[in-house]
Amino acid sequence: MPKDSLGIANLTTNAITKVARVKSFKFPEEGTGFVAYLTEKPDTAKKATKPAEKKDSDMDFADDEPAGKGKTEEGTDLIVKNLLTGVDKTYKYVTDYSFSKDGKQLVFACSGSKKDKTAPQGVFLLNTEKGTLKTLIKGKGSFKNFAFDEESEHLAFVGERDPEKQEIKNYNVYYNSLSLDTAQTIVDYDMPGLPAKWSVNGDGRVSFSKDGKKLFFGISPVKKAKDTTIVDFEVAKVDVWNYKDDYLQPMQLKNADRDSKKSYLSVIDVLVAILK
């Protein structure tokens, strides 16, 4: 199927610029003059092929992992467009990005590329006014859920730098005052105050309080790693449903991925965390 396109209308000249194959786009809440959009991967498919039919042994079960889970997704091109000058700037292999409220800062994460050893990896902060780029974290990892405070002076996000093949990822909460050059870890899996066998949830939303003194993030129980000593064909897969369950079995299967990402809201005093 065709991918979404982005249309940019010039209200003075009534000219419309169309951009094909756009995955997402963002612009500042209050700032003006910039828009950023993430493109889809290039379409390399020559012809559509009929998907293989599932066998009974391939049917989805509630304990199945979503396809591709655990693998780092390679990013795509992020285009930052200055709407006043019409100048575009492209950043490669971007996986996630976000503007500050006033639009003066744009943070984004780069995954790197297996085919290009020189490709950028880490978290970068772009000053849209000056055009300068600062490296907050350098190296391989998965970073997302970026959040600026109300004054656009502080930044927080979650991330992990575990080996790609590691099944259970240990996410941390990172913090950066925009006056500093690098981001620091303020919450990790063994931080005092976290419940036993709980850790930062990589899918939990990150946000600052109105005054910027408190940081909210999600935590959840640490998942158990699968037993890899037993081969798949020796494990029976069954779904057990009880009439007292809140949802019918098909709905449980449909919501399995969403439920696996559930998190519980937590808060930390930013100043105390920094001083520690």
N, C-alpha and C positions, 0 to 999 in steps of 0.2 A: 504494500500500500504506500501511496505517496506520503512523505513526511510533511509536517507543518511548515508554513512560511511566515515570515515576519514582514509586515508592511509599515513603513515609516512615511508619514504624510507631512509635507511642508505646507503649513497653513498660509504662508505668504504667497507662494507660487502655485500651490495646489498640486505640486509634483509628488508622486508616490514612488518610493524606492522599495522594491521587494527583495527579500533575502530568503532563499530556499533552504530547506533542510535545517530548521532551527529547533533545537531541543528545548531551550528555555531562554528567557530574557528577563532582565531586571533593570530598574532605574532607581535613583535615590528617592527616599520618601519626601524630602523637602528640597534637596538640591536640584538644580537644573543644568542642562547642557550636555549630559552624558547618558548613554544607554550601553549596556553590555549584554551580549547574547552568546550562548554556547551552541555550537553546531553539532549536527549528527555526524557519525562516522561516514566516510565516503562510501557510496554504494558500489560495491565490487561484484555483486551478484550478476551473473550473465542471464540466468533464466530461473523462473520459479520452479521449485521441485515440490512434489507432493510429500507432505510430512508422513513419516512412517507410522503405521497404526500401532497403538499400544497393545501389548500382550497383557494377559491377566497378571503376570508376575511383575509388570511395569506400572501397575496402577498406583495412584498416589495414596499415601497413608499419612495419618496425622503426625507421625514421628519422622517423616521424610524431610531431608534438608532441601530447601529451594535450590533450583538449578543454578550452578555457578557460585554458590555461596562459599566464602572463604578465599576466593580468588580476587586479586586486586584488579579492578576494571581500569583499563587504559583510558586516559582522558582524551578530549578532543579540543578543537580550536576555540578559544575565547576571543571574541572581537569586542574591543572597547571603542565606541564611536563618539567622537566629539560632535554634537549636533550643531554647534555654532560654526565650527570651521570645516566640518565634513571629513576630518582626518580620522582614519581607522588605525588601530594598533592591534596586532594579533599576538596572543600568547598560546603556546602549544601545550597539549596534553593536560588540559585543565579538567578537574573532576567536580569541583564545587567552588562557588564564589559568592561574594556579598558586598554591597555598598554600605558605607556608613550613612547615618541619617541625613547629614548635610551634603553627601556626595563627594566630599573631598578625599575620601579614602576608599580603595577597593582592595579587598583581600581575596586571594584565590589559592587553591592547592593544585599542584602538578604531580602527576603520577609517574612521569618519566616514560620511557619506551624500551622494550626489549630489543628492538631493532636499531635504536639510536642511543648509543652509550653517552652521548653528550646532551641528551634531552634533560631539561630541568626537573628536579625532584624536590618536593618540600612545600613550604607555605611562604607566600610572597605578599607584600603590601605595596600597592601602587598609590602614590600621591597624585591624584588626577590634576591638581593645579600646577604642580611643578614638573610632573612627568617623571619623577624619580621612583625607583623600585628598590625595596628593602627586603632582604631575606630574613624571615622570622625563624624558620626551621629549615635546615638543609639536610637532604637525604631522603631515602625511601621511607614510605609510610602511608597510612590512610588517615586523612584529616578532613573534617566536615563540621556542619552545624555552627557556622560562624555567627557571632553576635557582637555588635558594638553597643556601648552604653549610650545614654541620651545625648551626652555632650560630644560624642564621637572622639573621645580621648582614650578609651580603653577597649580592648578586644579580648574575646574568649572563644574557645572552640574545643572540640574533643578530637582525639587522635590516638593511633596505636602504631608502633614500629616493630611489631613482632614478625618473625619469619612468615612468608606467604603460606607455607604448608601447615602452619600451626592452626589447629582447629579452633581453640578457644582463645580469642584475642583479649589482651589486657588494655582496655582504653584508659586514657588519662584526660584530665581537664587542663588545658593550656591557657595561659593568661599573658597579655602583653599591654603595657602602657606605651602608647604610640611615641613617647619620647625616648624609649629604649630601642635597641637594635634587634634584640632576639626575644622569643617567647619562652616562658618558663612554666614548668609543671607545678600546679598548685594542688591537684588532687590526683592520687594514684591508688592502685589496688590495695596497698597496705597502709593507707593513711589512718591514723587514730581517729575514732569517731564513726567510721563506717561499721555497719553490722558485720558480724563474722560471716565469712563466705559470701559477701556482697562486693560488688565493684561498680565502677562507672559504666553506664549503659551507652554504647556508641550510637544508638538511635534516639536517645533522649534529647529533648529540646534544651538549648542553652539560652539564658537571658539574664540581663542585669535588672536590679531594682531601679526605681525611678531616680533615686539619688546616686546610683552607681556603687553603693557601698556593699551590696550583697549580690552574690552570683547564684543563680538557680540552674540546676542540672539534674539529670536522671540517673538513678542507680537501680540495680536489679540483682537477684541472686546469681552467683557464678554458675554457669551451665556445666554440666558434666560431660566430659569427653566421651566419645563413643568407644566401645571396646573393639579394638582393631585385631584382637587375637582370634576372633571368630569370623569366618568368611560369611559373606552375605547369604549364600544359598542355604546355610545351616540355621538361619534365623527366620523364624516364622513371623509374618507380618499380619496382624489382625487389628481391627478397630472394635473396641468394646463400647457399646452405648447402653445407657440406662434410662428408663423412662423419667427418672427424676432429674436428668441433666437439664441445664438451662436452655441448651440449643440442640436441635436435631443433628444427627451425625453429618449429613452433607454440609450444614452450616459450620460445624466444628472444623471440618476439613478446609472449608473456604477461608476461615478466619485463623487457621493454624499459623501462618506466617506473621500476621498482625499480632497475634497473642504472644509469639516468641520474641517480639520486639518491645513488649510492654515494659514501662519503667515507672519508678516511683520518685516523685519530686523531692529534691533535697536542696539545701541552701548552705552557703559558706560565706563568712565575712571575708571580703577580699583583702582588706588591710592586714588582718591577723594571718591569713594564709601566706601573704607575701613576706611578712616578717619572719615566719617560720622557715 
